[in-house]
Amino acid sequence: MISKRMKICISMGIILGLVCIIGALIRSGFKADTIYLFSLWYNRLLMGIMIGLASYTNNLPKLLIRGTVLGFLVSFAFYSAIGFHDVISFLAGIVYGVIIEAIAYKY
């Protein structure tokens, strides 16, 4: 059975992935490759899954640090796979890790 935390984290990964796609489209002048956009979205989905799998704790600062670390690790995989070309998406991924943890904590 999927926990409420996991559902929230996956949902946030999906939503933030869509936000990333919109940002990437705007930055590229609506010329970004479909495979690149899908990979970006899928990376955010995986981030949500990874954060959802991490154990819950009531310590918010610890959760936010963990969100930062997991956001960094998951985003770095995408960033390195694309040849270190999209710094904005990489940095956004770190922030998204924190956002996913914060929202999962709140709800």
N, C-alpha and C positions, 0 to 999 in steps of 0.2 A: 504494500500500500504506500502510496506517495504522501508524504507529510505535507501539512499546510505550508511549512517553510519552503519545501522543495517546489511546490506549485507557484509560490510567490517569486522565488528566485528564477525559475524557468520563464515565467510570464515577464518578469522584468528584463531578462536576457533577450527575449523576443522583441519587446518594445524598444529597448535601447539599441538593438540591432537595426531596427527600422529607422531609428533616429540617425544611426551611423550611415546607413544607406543614403538617406536624404542629404546628410552633410557631405558625403563623398560625391554624390551627384552634383551638388552645388559647386563644390571645390573644383570638380573636373569640367565644369561647363556642360553638364549632362552628357558627357562622352565616356564615362567610366564603363569598363568591360563588365558584362553580366556575371561572369565567373568571379571576378574580383569582388563585386557587390555581394554575391551569395556567400563567398568566403568570409567577408567581413561580418555579415549577419550571423553566419554559423559560428564564428569565433565568439560573438556575444552570447549566443545560445549556450555554447560550451562553458562560458564563464558563469552563466547562471546555474548550470548543472553543477559545476565544481563548487561554487559557493553554497549551493543547496545541500551538497553532500557533506560539507564541513559541519562538525557538531555545533549545536547551539550552546550559547553561554549568555548569561545576563550582563556580562561586562562589556558595555558599549565601546569603550576605547579599544579593547582587545579585538572586538569584531571589526572595527573600522581599520585597524592595522592589518588584520587578516584580509579584509576586502582589498586593501591597497596591494598587499603582497600577491594575492591570487589574481587581481586585475593585472598586475605587472607581468606575472608569469604567463598567463593565458594570452595576453596581448602581445607579449614578446615573441611567442610562437608565430603569430600572424606577421608581426613586424619583420622578423628575420626571414620568413618564407617569401616575403615580397621584396627582399633585397634592401631592407632598411630605407624605404622610400617614403612612407606615409607616417611621419612623426606625429601629426595631429591625431590620427586614429589610434596610434600607440598610447599617447598621453590620455586621450579620451577613455581608453580601455581601463586605465588605472583609476580614473575618476569613477567610471561605471562600476568597478568592483566595490568601491566605497558606497556608491548609491544603492547597489543591490543589497549589500549587507545592512545598510541603514533602514531600507524599506522592509526587509525581511524581519529585522529587529522590531520595528514599529508595529507590524501586523502579525 
